[in-house]
Amino acid sequence: MPARTNEYSETAVTRQRFRLLGPDGTVFESAVPGAFGGNRRRKIYGRLDCPSALRALSRGYAERRVFFRDEAAAIAAGYRPCARCLPGRYRSWKRSRSSR
């Protein structure tokens, strides 16, 4: 007997939409979840498993949370890398700021 697929779960997954922030700062819906999270107020982006972001989420920061499809979109939107979860990128960003 051939294996049956669960049509409901496949349909639910394809219908799920994610709200992401684009490079121009506008919110759009995507079928693909964001790869990076950010803090709208502080203009910082980082990994979704960042210890600092997870700690902030436990203190009610969810309303300021935004998501980006990729790192390039976060940078284009004017966000800087997180010093905690992206230390190498943060150092590079900091050096580029001080050489201006």
C-alpha positions in Angstrom: 0.0 0.0 0.0 1.5 3.4 -0.9 2.3 5.9 1.8 -0.3 8.6 2.1 0.7 12.2 2.5 -1.0 14.4 5.0 -2.6 16.9 2.7 -3.7 19.2 5.6 -0.1 19.7 7.0 1.3 20.3 3.5 -1.4 22.9 2.7 -0.9 24.5 6.1 2.8 24.9 5.6 2.4 26.3 2.1 -0.2 28.8 3.4 1.9 30.0 6.3 3.1 33.6 5.8 5.9 35.5 7.6 6.2 39.2 8.0 9.7 40.4 7.1 11.3 43.8 6.9 12.7 44.5 3.4 15.9 46.4 2.5 13.9 49.6 2.0 12.4 49.3 5.5 8.9 48.2 4.4 7.2 45.2 5.8 6.2 42.4 3.4 4.8 38.9 3.6 6.9 35.9 2.7 6.4 32.2 2.4 10.0 31.8 3.7 10.7 32.6 7.4 13.4 35.2 8.2 17.0 34.1 8.8 17.8 37.0 11.1 16.0 38.9 13.8 16.3 42.5 14.7 15.4 45.1 17.3 13.4 47.9 15.5 14.2 50.5 18.2 18.0 49.8 18.5 18.5 49.0 14.8 20.5 45.8 15.7 20.2 42.5 13.8 21.4 39.0 14.8 20.9 35.3 14.8 17.5 34.0 15.8 19.2 32.0 18.6 21.1 35.0 20.0 21.3 34.8 23.8 20.8 38.6 24.2 17.7 38.5 22.0 16.2 35.5 23.8 16.8 37.2 27.1 15.2 40.4 25.8 12.2 38.4 24.5 11.6 37.1 28.0 11.3 40.7 29.1 8.7 41.7 26.6 10.7 42.9 23.6 8.6 40.9 21.0 6.7 44.1 19.9 9.9 45.6 18.7 11.2 42.4 16.9 11.5 42.4 13.2 12.8 39.7 10.8 15.0 39.8 7.7 15.2 37.3 4.9 19.0 37.6 4.9 21.8 39.6 6.3 22.1 41.8 3.2 18.5 43.0 3.8 19.2 43.9 7.4 22.3 45.9 6.5 20.4 47.6 3.6 17.7 48.6 6.1 20.3 50.3 8.2 20.7 47.7 11.0 24.1 46.9 12.6 25.3 43.4 13.6 24.8 42.2 17.2 28.0 42.3 19.2 27.0 39.1 21.1 26.0 36.6 18.4 27.9 38.1 15.5 31.1 39.4 17.1 33.3 39.3 14.0 30.8 41.2 11.9 30.3 43.7 14.7 34.0 44.4 15.0 34.2 44.9 11.2 31.2 47.2 11.4 32.7 49.2 14.3 36.0 49.6 12.5 34.3 50.8 9.4 32.4 53.4 11.5 35.6 54.7 13.2 37.5 55.1 9.9 34.9 57.6 8.6 
